[in-house]
């Protein structure tokens, strides 16, 4: 999610007066924010329950730490290296069994 859209969503979830104004007429409120066009088209279709649900889900879902394996590019390369070594070991073992 774009950070600007995230700020709007968090404000909708935390500020009831702002949310009332937004859900009454989303167009003028969206004009106040610098929201990307791709998000701007989808935001008027949100309802209050969806915003509350998304805010709660964002609060509950743990953030991925910098140490997480998905953030480490070398792990992706290591998987390929191990797979290639495994294939080479299989071919060598297969050839040595055929010649014996």
C-alpha positions as CSV (number, residue, x, y, z in Angstrom):
1,X,0.0,0.0,0.0
2,X,1.2,3.5,-0.8
3,X,2.3,5.3,2.4
4,X,0.0,8.2,1.5
5,X,-3.0,5.9,1.2
6,X,-1.9,4.2,4.5
7,X,-1.9,7.5,6.3
8,X,-5.5,8.2,5.0
9,X,-6.6,4.7,6.1
10,X,-5.1,5.1,9.6
11,X,-6.7,8.5,10.0
12,X,-10.1,7.1,8.9
13,X,-9.7,4.3,11.5
14,X,-8.6,6.6,14.4
15,X,-10.5,9.8,13.8
16,X,-14.3,9.2,13.9
17,X,-15.2,12.8,13.0
18,X,-12.9,12.7,9.9
19,X,-14.4,9.3,9.0
20,X,-17.9,10.6,9.2
21,X,-17.0,13.4,6.9
22,X,-15.2,11.0,4.5
23,X,-18.0,8.4,4.3
24,X,-20.6,11.1,3.8
25,X,-18.8,12.5,0.7
26,X,-15.5,10.9,-0.1
27,X,-14.7,13.0,-3.2
28,X,-13.9,16.3,-1.6
29,X,-11.9,14.6,1.2
30,X,-9.8,12.7,-1.3
31,X,-9.1,16.0,-3.1
32,X,-7.3,17.2,0.0
33,X,-4.8,14.3,-0.1
34,X,-2.1,13.5,-2.6
35,X,-3.3,9.9,-3.3
36,X,-2.2,8.0,-6.4
37,X,-4.8,7.6,-9.1
38,X,-4.8,3.8,-8.8
39,X,-5.8,4.0,-5.1
40,X,-8.1,7.0,-5.6
41,X,-10.4,5.0,-7.8
42,X,-10.9,2.3,-5.3
43,X,-11.1,4.3,-2.1
44,X,-14.7,5.6,-2.5
45,X,-15.9,1.9,-2.6
46,X,-14.6,1.3,1.0
47,X,-17.1,1.2,3.8
48,X,-16.5,1.9,7.5
49,X,-16.3,-1.8,8.5
50,X,-13.6,-2.4,5.8
51,X,-11.5,0.4,7.1
52,X,-11.7,-0.8,10.7
53,X,-10.9,-4.4,9.6
54,X,-7.9,-3.3,7.6
55,X,-6.6,-1.1,10.5
56,X,-7.0,-4.0,12.9
57,X,-5.4,-6.5,10.5
58,X,-2.4,-4.1,10.0
59,X,-2.0,-3.7,13.8
60,X,-2.1,-7.5,14.4
61,X,0.1,-8.6,11.5
62,X,3.7,-8.7,12.5
63,X,6.1,-6.6,10.5
64,X,8.9,-8.5,8.7
65,X,12.2,-7.8,10.4
66,X,15.3,-6.9,8.5
67,X,16.8,-10.2,9.7
68,X,13.9,-12.2,8.1
69,X,15.1,-14.6,5.4
70,X,12.8,-13.1,2.8
71,X,14.8,-9.8,3.1
72,X,18.1,-11.5,2.5
73,X,18.8,-11.9,-1.2
74,X,21.7,-14.3,-0.6
75,X,19.3,-17.0,0.7
76,X,17.6,-17.0,-2.7
77,X,20.9,-17.6,-4.4
78,X,21.9,-20.2,-1.9
79,X,18.9,-22.3,-2.7
80,X,19.9,-22.4,-6.4
81,X,23.5,-23.3,-5.5
82,X,22.3,-26.2,-3.3
83,X,19.9,-27.4,-5.9
84,X,22.7,-27.4,-8.6
85,X,25.1,-29.2,-6.2
86,X,22.4,-31.8,-5.5
87,X,21.8,-32.3,-9.3
88,X,25.5,-32.7,-9.9
89,X,25.8,-35.2,-7.0
90,X,22.9,-37.2,-8.4
91,X,24.4,-37.4,-11.9
92,X,27.8,-38.4,-10.5
93,X,26.2,-41.1,-8.3
94,X,24.1,-42.3,-11.3
95,X,27.2,-42.5,-13.6
96,X,29.3,-44.3,-11.0
97,X,26.5,-46.9,-10.5
98,X,26.1,-47.5,-14.2
99,X,29.8,-48.1,-14.7
100,X,30.1,-50.5,-11.8
